[in-house]
Amino acid sequence: MPVRPVATLAYAVRGPVVLKHFGLLSLSLVGLTGVALLPALLEGDWPLAVRLAVVTAVLGLGGWALSRLRVPAHIQVNEALVVVVLVFCTGALALVWPFQAAGLGWLDALFEAVSAITTTGLSTLASVQGHPPTFLFLRAWAQWYGGLVIVVLALALLLEPGHAAKRLTEVEGAQEDLVGGTRLRAQRVLRVYLVLTVVGGLALWLAGASPFDALLHALAAVSTGGFSRYDASLAGLGGWPVQAVTTLICLAGAVSFALYYRAWNEDWRRLPRDRELRLLLICAGCVALLLAGTMAWSGAYGWRRIVADAPLLAISAQTTAGFATLPAGRLDAGSKLVLMAAMFIGGDMGSTAGGIKILRLLVLLRLAWWLVVRTSLPRHAVVQLRVAGERMPPEVMLGVGTVVVLYLAVIVGSWLPFLLAGAPPLDALFDVISALGTVGLSTGVTGPHLAAGLKLVLCLDMLLGRLEVVAVLVLLYPFTWIGRKDRS
């Protein structure tokens, strides 16, 4: 019997189903703008307050109206992917008009909004220190909210437990990390996020940061976002103790939140035994040592500066937080390459970190081991590949390889316009990887002088990195929309 083509078995997305769940997740965006409205009112920043109030009302009314649609309970994977992409795009667009209240042009406001909602931290602003506290809070709050809350809040409070919730969790690549994706478990992950934020803010305050600085940098650090209220980033925040505490908060944010919950409720010994966590720490340690070596080799830094800055920069890159203690543009070529490798790998699955994730690195390392070992095995030998103690089916390995190849393809495709525009090749590649890894470190290529087209390229990179490429491809794939519908 001939095999039917895959296309004939596929279902296109159903408009009402997409709109219904888009409306539900849009309701979770109300907190994005609604919470920021209160500081604007208290500070008397009326231009920002009015814009936030209007956007909040539109999101709330629009989301409520769409959530009332009657649709089947079943949601397809492609529908869930489309919903999450649309919600993140809507979240970014919802911030553009409020950001313009601070005097930003439309494109710079869009860039800032995308950078915030994707927890990247890149900025095209010449300076942030001259902007009002309400604007700075909105940026940091948007990073914290975009880091985990948008989807998890919907899972925890809005969506009924069941198939739809699990599908939307799969979209975020964290079904395992949310331990099933039910409402109760999503609430647990959200609690971990809140606890880490509160503890981080208190730790920064005790380390010497002002209350406002502690709040802003805790929000940006836990979300591995990297927005600072200072142009010099961590170098402007304070001395080494405050910088070290901020970096440790970033490291905590790059660890799977489900791991914290399991360790707290079951056994704290889970933390040091977790292979992803150990590899994250090993990678950060190796990056710190390599970075110290390249900085020393360049001869541009004394040993005191190297000992103080190399570990902080390494952890910032590995966790994709993007805080900096010195301008990345001043680093030598070897140091930039080391940081690029760290930004590409990123942190844990189920955390706020970007990059390809530590778990995928584990899978790639296991694949490389298998390719070597199979040369000494009999032809018919069967080898079960295991990663972190779990068997990896072939389709999972294929998926990991595909995602990594897509990341590399996006990097090359995004780098090319910068090369054609005459940007310094290595610096342009650094900023492209930083955008795709949702990191925020910059060599200076990203800034107010950047051409409009290149700003849009980086905006797309940030969204692709936050949504892990595949979701955006599904949105753009014509047969996602055209074809037969599932009527069940």
C-alpha positions as CSV (number, residue, x, y, z in Angstrom):
1,M,0.0,0.0,0.0
2,P,1.5,3.4,-1.0
3,V,2.3,5.7,1.9
4,R,0.2,8.9,1.9
5,P,2.2,12.1,1.6
6,V,2.6,14.0,4.9
7,A,0.8,17.0,3.5
8,T,-2.4,15.0,3.1
9,L,-2.3,14.0,6.7
10,A,-1.7,17.5,8.0
11,Y,-4.4,19.8,9.5
12,A,-4.3,23.6,9.0
13,V,-4.9,25.8,12.0
14,R,-8.5,26.6,12.9
15,G,-9.1,30.4,13.1
16,P,-11.6,30.3,16.0
17,V,-9.3,28.0,18.1
18,V,-6.3,30.3,17.6
19,L,-8.4,33.4,18.4
20,K,-9.8,31.8,21.6
21,H,-6.5,30.9,23.0
22,F,-4.9,34.1,21.8
23,G,-7.6,36.0,23.7
24,L,-6.9,34.0,26.9
25,L,-3.1,34.6,26.7
26,S,-3.8,38.3,25.8
27,L,-5.5,38.6,29.2
28,S,-2.2,37.6,30.8
29,L,-0.7,40.6,29.0
30,V,-2.9,42.9,31.0
31,G,-0.4,42.6,33.9
32,L,2.4,43.6,31.6
33,T,1.0,47.1,31.1
34,G,-1.4,47.3,34.1
35,V,1.2,46.9,36.8
36,A,3.5,49.5,35.2
37,L,0.5,51.9,35.3
38,L,0.7,52.3,39.1
39,P,4.2,53.7,39.3
40,A,3.4,56.1,36.4
41,L,0.3,57.4,38.3
42,L,2.3,57.7,41.6
43,E,5.1,59.6,39.8
44,G,2.7,61.8,38.0
45,D,4.0,60.7,34.6
46,W,0.7,61.4,32.8
47,P,1.8,60.8,29.2
48,L,3.0,57.3,30.1
49,A,0.0,56.6,32.4
50,V,-2.6,57.5,29.8
51,R,-0.9,55.3,27.2
52,L,-0.6,52.4,29.6
53,A,-4.2,52.8,30.6
54,V,-5.4,52.7,27.0
55,V,-3.3,49.7,26.1
56,T,-4.4,47.9,29.2
57,A,-8.0,48.5,28.4
58,V,-7.6,47.3,24.8
59,L,-5.8,44.2,25.8
60,G,-8.3,43.4,28.5
61,L,-11.4,44.0,26.5
62,G,-10.0,42.4,23.3
63,G,-8.8,39.3,25.2
64,W,-12.1,39.0,27.1
65,A,-14.1,39.1,23.9
66,L,-12.0,36.5,22.1
67,S,-11.9,34.2,25.2
68,R,-15.7,34.0,25.0
69,L,-15.5,32.1,21.7
70,R,-16.9,28.5,21.8
71,V,-14.4,26.2,20.2
72,P,-13.3,22.5,20.6
73,A,-11.2,21.8,23.7
74,H,-8.5,20.1,21.5
75,I,-5.7,22.3,20.3
76,Q,-3.2,21.2,17.7
77,V,0.6,21.8,18.1
78,N,0.7,24.2,15.2
79,E,-2.2,26.2,16.7
80,A,-0.4,26.4,20.0
81,L,2.8,27.6,18.3
82,V,0.9,30.2,16.4
83,V,-0.8,31.5,19.6
84,V,2.4,31.9,21.5
85,V,4.2,33.7,18.6
86,L,1.2,36.1,18.3
87,V,1.1,36.8,22.0
88,F,4.8,37.7,22.2
89,C,4.5,39.9,19.1
90,T,1.4,41.5,20.6
91,G,3.2,42.0,23.9
92,A,6.0,43.8,22.1
93,L,3.6,46.0,20.0
94,A,1.7,46.8,23.2
95,L,4.8,48.5,24.6
96,V,5.7,50.6,21.6
97,W,3.3,53.5,22.2
98,P,4.1,53.7,26.0
99,F,7.8,53.7,25.2
100,Q,7.3,56.6,22.9
101,A,6.1,58.6,25.8
102,A,9.8,58.8,26.8
103,G,10.7,60.5,23.6
104,L,11.7,57.5,21.5
105,G,11.1,57.2,17.8
106,W,8.8,54.5,16.6
107,L,11.5,52.1,15.5
108,D,13.7,52.6,18.6
109,A,10.6,52.1,20.7
110,L,9.8,48.9,18.8
111,F,13.4,47.7,19.2
112,E,13.3,48.4,23.0
113,A,10.0,46.6,23.3
114,V,11.1,43.5,21.5
115,S,14.3,43.5,23.5
116,A,12.3,43.7,26.7
117,I,9.7,41.1,26.0
118,T,12.3,38.6,24.7
119,T,14.5,39.3,27.8
120,T,17.4,40.3,25.5
121,G,18.7,43.6,26.8
122,L,20.1,45.1,23.6
123,S,19.3,48.8,23.2
124,T,19.6,51.4,20.5
125,L,19.4,54.3,23.0
126,A,22.4,56.6,23.2
127,S,21.8,56.8,27.0
128,V,19.3,55.5,29.5
129,Q,20.4,57.5,32.5
130,G,18.4,60.6,31.4
131,H,15.1,58.8,31.2
132,P,12.5,58.9,34.0
133,P,12.2,56.1,36.6
134,T,8.8,55.1,35.2
135,F,10.4,54.3,31.9
136,L,13.2,52.4,33.5
137,F,10.7,50.4,35.6
138,L,8.6,49.6,32.5
139,R,11.7,48.2,30.7
140,A,12.7,46.0,33.7
141,W,9.2,44.9,34.4
142,A,8.6,43.9,30.8
143,Q,11.7,41.7,30.9
144,W,10.6,40.0,34.1
145,Y,7.1,39.5,32.7
146,G,8.3,38.3,29.3
147,G,10.8,35.9,31.0
148,L,8.3,33.4,32.3
149,V,5.0,35.0,33.3
150,I,3.1,35.5,30.0
151,V,2.6,31.8,29.2
152,V,2.9,30.4,32.7
153,L,0.4,32.9,34.1
154,A,-2.1,31.8,31.5
155,L,-1.4,28.2,32.4
156,A,-1.7,28.9,36.1
157,L,-4.7,31.1,36.3
158,L,-6.6,31.3,33.0
159,L,-6.5,28.0,31.1
160,E,-8.3,25.0,32.4
161,P,-6.0,22.0,33.1
162,G,-5.8,19.6,30.3
163,H,-4.8,19.2,26.7
164,A,-4.6,22.9,25.8
165,A,-2.4,23.7,28.8
166,K,-0.1,20.9,28.0
167,R,0.2,21.9,24.3
168,L,1.0,25.5,25.2
169,T,3.7,24.2,27.7
170,E,5.2,22.1,24.9
171,V,5.4,25.3,22.8
172,E,7.7,26.8,25.4
173,G,9.9,23.7,25.3
174,A,9.2,23.1,29.0
175,Q,6.7,20.3,29.3
176,E,9.2,18.3,31.3
177,D,10.3,21.3,33.3
178,L,6.7,22.2,34.3
179,V,6.3,18.6,35.3
180,G,3.3,18.1,33.0
181,G,2.0,21.6,32.4
182,T,-1.1,21.5,34.6
183,R,-2.4,24.5,36.4
184,L,-1.1,23.5,39.8
185,R,2.3,22.8,38.6
186,A,2.5,26.0,36.6
187,Q,1.6,27.8,39.8
188,R,4.5,26.1,41.5
189,V,6.9,27.3,38.9
190,L,5.5,30.8,39.1
191,R,6.1,30.7,42.9
192,V,9.7,29.8,42.4
193,Y,10.1,32.7,40.0
194,L,8.6,35.1,42.5
195,V,10.7,33.8,45.4
196,L,13.9,34.1,43.4
197,T,13.0,37.7,42.5
198,V,12.2,38.7,46.1
199,V,15.3,37.0,47.5
200,G,17.4,38.6,44.7
201,G,16.1,42.1,45.4
202,L,16.7,41.8,49.1
203,A,20.3,40.4,48.5
204,L,21.1,43.4,46.2
205,W,19.7,45.8,48.8
206,L,21.8,44.2,51.5
207,A,24.9,44.3,49.3
208,G,24.6,48.1,49.0
209,A,22.3,48.9,46.1
210,S,19.6,51.5,46.5
211,P,16.0,50.1,46.9
212,F,15.1,51.2,43.3
213,D,18.3,49.8,41.9
214,A,17.8,46.6,43.8
215,L,14.3,46.3,42.4
216,L,15.2,47.0,38.7
217,H,18.2,44.8,38.7
218,A,16.5,41.9,40.4
219,L,13.8,42.0,37.8
220,A,16.3,42.1,35.0
221,A,18.7,39.5,36.6
222,V,16.1,36.8,37.4
223,S,14.7,37.1,33.9
224,T,18.3,37.0,32.5
225,G,17.3,40.2,30.7
226,G,20.2,42.5,31.4
227,F,18.5,45.9,31.3
228,S,20.2,48.3,33.7
229,R,19.5,51.9,34.6
230,Y,23.1,52.8,34.0
231,D,24.9,53.2,30.7
232,A,27.9,51.4,32.1
233,S,25.6,48.4,33.1
234,L,27.0,46.6,36.2
235,A,30.0,48.9,36.3
236,G,27.7,51.8,37.1
237,L,25.6,49.9,39.7
238,G,28.3,49.7,42.4
239,G,31.3,47.9,43.6
240,W,32.3,44.3,43.2
241,P,29.9,42.9,45.9
242,V,26.8,44.3,44.2
243,Q,28.1,43.1,40.8
244,A,28.8,39.6,42.2
245,V,25.3,39.4,43.8
246,T,23.7,40.4,40.5
247,T,25.7,37.8,38.6
248,L,24.7,35.1,41.1
249,I,21.0,36.1,40.6
250,C,21.5,35.7,36.8
251,L,23.0,32.3,37.4
252,A,20.0,31.3,39.5
253,G,17.6,32.5,36.8
254,A,19.4,30.3,34.2
255,V,18.6,27.1,36.2
256,S,15.4,25.2,35.5
257,F,12.7,26.4,37.9
258,A,11.2,23.0,38.1
259,L,14.5,21.7,39.5
260,Y,14.2,24.2,42.4
261,Y,10.7,23.1,43.2
262,R,11.7,19.4,43.2
263,A,14.7,20.0,45.3
264,W,12.7,22.0,47.9
265,N,9.9,19.5,48.1
266,E,11.8,16.2,47.7
267,D,15.5,16.3,48.2
268,W,18.1,19.2,48.1
269,R,20.6,16.7,46.9
270,R,18.9,16.8,43.5
271,L,20.6,20.2,42.8
272,P,24.3,19.0,42.8
273,R,23.3,15.7,41.1
274,D,21.5,17.4,38.2
275,R,23.5,16.9,35.0
276,E,22.3,20.1,33.3
277,L,23.1,22.2,36.3
278,R,26.6,20.6,36.6
279,L,27.2,21.2,32.9
280,L,26.0,24.8,33.2
281,L,28.5,25.4,36.0
282,I,31.3,23.6,34.1
283,C,30.6,25.7,31.0
284,A,30.6,28.9,32.9
285,G,33.8,27.9,34.7
286,C,35.5,27.0,31.4
287,V,34.4,30.2,29.8
288,A,35.7,32.2,32.8
289,L,39.1,30.5,32.5
290,L,39.3,30.9,28.8
291,L,38.3,34.5,29.0
292,A,40.8,35.2,31.6
293,G,43.5,33.6,29.4
294,T,42.5,35.6,26.3
295,M,42.3,38.8,28.3
296,A,45.8,38.2,29.8
297,W,47.2,37.2,26.3
298,S,46.0,40.5,24.8
299,G,48.0,42.4,27.4
300,A,45.3,45.1,27.7
301,Y,44.3,44.3,31.2
302,G,46.0,43.9,34.5
303,W,45.5,40.8,36.6
304,R,43.3,42.5,39.1
305,R,40.9,43.6,36.3
306,I,41.0,40.1,34.8
307,V,40.3,38.3,38.1
308,A,37.4,40.7,38.8
309,D,35.8,40.9,35.4
310,A,36.4,37.6,33.6
311,P,34.1,35.5,35.9
312,L,31.3,38.1,35.9
313,L,31.4,38.5,32.1
314,A,31.6,34.7,31.6
315,I,28.5,34.0,33.7
316,S,26.6,36.9,32.1
317,A,27.2,35.5,28.7
318,Q,26.6,31.8,29.7
319,T,23.3,32.7,31.5
320,T,22.4,35.0,28.6
321,A,21.8,37.8,31.1
322,G,23.9,40.4,29.2
323,F,25.1,42.5,32.1
324,A,28.6,43.9,31.6
325,T,31.4,45.2,33.8
326,L,33.3,46.5,30.9
327,P,32.4,47.3,27.2
328,A,32.5,44.2,25.1
329,G,33.7,46.3,22.1
330,R,37.0,46.8,23.9
331,L,37.8,43.1,24.2
332,D,40.3,41.4,22.0
333,A,39.1,39.1,19.2
334,G,39.8,35.9,21.2
335,S,37.8,37.1,24.2
336,K,34.8,37.9,21.9
337,L,34.9,34.4,20.4
338,V,34.9,32.9,23.8
339,L,31.8,35.0,24.8
340,M,30.1,34.1,21.5
341,A,30.4,30.4,22.3
342,A,28.9,30.9,25.7
343,M,26.0,33.0,24.3
344,F,25.3,30.4,21.7
345,I,25.0,27.6,24.3
346,G,23.0,29.5,27.0
347,G,21.4,28.0,30.1
348,D,18.9,25.4,31.2
349,M,15.7,24.3,29.7
350,G,12.7,25.6,31.8
351,S,14.7,28.7,32.8
352,T,14.6,32.3,31.5
353,A,17.9,31.8,29.7
354,G,18.3,31.8,26.0
355,G,20.7,30.1,23.6
356,I,20.4,26.5,22.3
357,K,20.2,25.3,26.0
358,I,22.4,23.0,28.0
359,L,20.2,20.0,27.4
360,R,20.7,20.3,23.7
361,L,24.4,20.5,24.2
362,L,24.3,17.3,26.2
363,V,22.4,15.6,23.4
364,L,25.0,16.8,20.8
365,L,27.8,15.6,23.0
366,R,26.1,12.2,23.3
367,L,25.6,12.1,19.6
368,A,29.3,12.8,19.0
369,W,30.2,10.0,21.5
370,W,27.9,7.6,19.6
371,L,29.4,8.5,16.2
372,V,32.9,7.6,17.6
373,V,31.8,4.4,19.5
374,R,29.7,3.0,16.6
375,T,32.9,2.6,14.6
376,S,34.0,-0.2,17.0
377,L,30.6,-2.0,17.3
378,P,29.3,-4.9,15.2
379,R,27.0,-3.9,12.4
380,H,23.8,-5.1,14.0
381,A,24.5,-3.8,17.5
382,V,21.8,-1.8,19.1
383,V,22.8,1.2,21.3
384,Q,20.3,3.1,23.4
385,L,21.4,6.7,23.8
386,R,20.7,8.2,27.2
387,V,21.0,11.8,28.2
388,A,20.7,12.9,31.8
389,G,19.6,9.4,32.7
390,E,16.7,9.3,30.2
391,R,16.5,7.4,26.9
392,M,16.6,9.7,23.9
393,P,14.3,8.5,21.0
394,P,15.6,9.1,17.5
395,E,12.9,11.8,16.9
396,V,14.2,13.8,19.8
397,M,17.8,13.6,18.6
398,L,16.6,14.7,15.1
399,G,14.7,17.6,16.7
400,V,17.8,18.8,18.6
401,G,20.0,18.6,15.5
402,T,17.3,20.5,13.5
403,V,17.1,23.3,16.0
404,V,20.8,23.8,16.2
405,V,21.1,23.8,12.4
406,L,18.3,26.4,12.3
407,Y,20.1,28.6,14.8
408,L,23.3,28.4,12.7
409,A,21.3,29.2,9.5
410,V,19.7,32.3,11.2
411,I,23.1,33.5,12.4
412,V,24.6,33.3,8.9
413,G,21.5,34.8,7.3
414,S,21.4,37.7,9.8
415,W,25.1,38.3,9.7
416,L,25.1,38.8,5.9
417,P,23.2,42.1,5.8
418,F,25.6,43.6,8.4
419,L,28.6,42.5,6.2
420,L,26.9,44.1,3.1
421,A,26.4,47.3,5.1
422,G,30.1,47.4,5.9
423,A,29.9,46.6,9.7
424,P,33.1,45.1,11.3
425,P,32.7,41.4,10.7
426,L,33.6,40.0,14.1
427,D,31.7,42.7,16.0
428,A,28.6,42.3,13.8
429,L,28.7,38.5,14.3
430,F,28.9,39.1,18.1
431,D,25.8,41.3,18.2
432,V,23.8,38.9,15.9
433,I,24.6,35.9,18.2
434,S,23.8,38.1,21.2
435,A,20.4,39.0,19.7
436,L,19.5,35.4,18.8
437,G,20.7,34.1,22.2
438,T,18.6,36.8,23.9
439,V,21.8,38.0,25.7
440,G,22.2,41.8,25.3
441,L,25.9,42.1,25.3
442,S,27.0,44.4,22.4
443,T,30.3,45.4,20.8
444,G,28.8,48.8,19.9
445,V,27.4,47.8,16.5
446,T,23.9,48.0,18.0
447,G,23.1,51.6,18.8
448,P,21.3,54.8,17.7
449,H,23.4,55.0,14.5
450,L,22.4,51.5,13.3
451,A,20.5,51.5,10.0
452,A,16.7,50.9,10.2
453,G,16.9,47.7,8.2
454,L,19.6,46.2,10.5
455,K,17.5,47.2,13.6
456,L,14.7,45.1,12.2
457,V,17.0,42.2,11.5
458,L,18.0,42.2,15.2
459,C,14.4,42.5,16.2
460,L,13.6,39.4,14.2
461,D,16.6,37.6,15.7
462,M,15.4,38.4,19.2
463,L,12.0,37.0,18.5
464,L,13.4,33.9,16.8
465,G,15.7,33.3,19.7
466,R,13.0,33.7,22.4
467,L,10.6,31.4,20.4
468,E,13.4,29.0,19.3
469,V,12.9,29.6,15.5
470,V,10.6,26.7,14.8
471,A,7.5,28.5,16.2
472,V,8.1,31.5,13.9
473,L,8.6,29.2,10.9
474,V,5.3,27.5,11.6
475,L,3.6,30.9,11.7
476,L,5.1,31.8,8.3
477,Y,4.6,28.3,6.7
478,P,1.7,28.7,4.1
479,F,0.2,25.3,4.8
480,T,-0.2,26.2,8.5
481,W,-3.1,28.3,7.2
482,I,-4.1,26.6,4.0
483,G,-5.6,23.1,4.0
484,R,-8.2,20.9,5.5
485,K,-9.3,21.6,9.1
486,D,-9.9,19.2,11.9
487,R,-13.7,19.2,12.5
488,S,-13.7,17.0,15.5
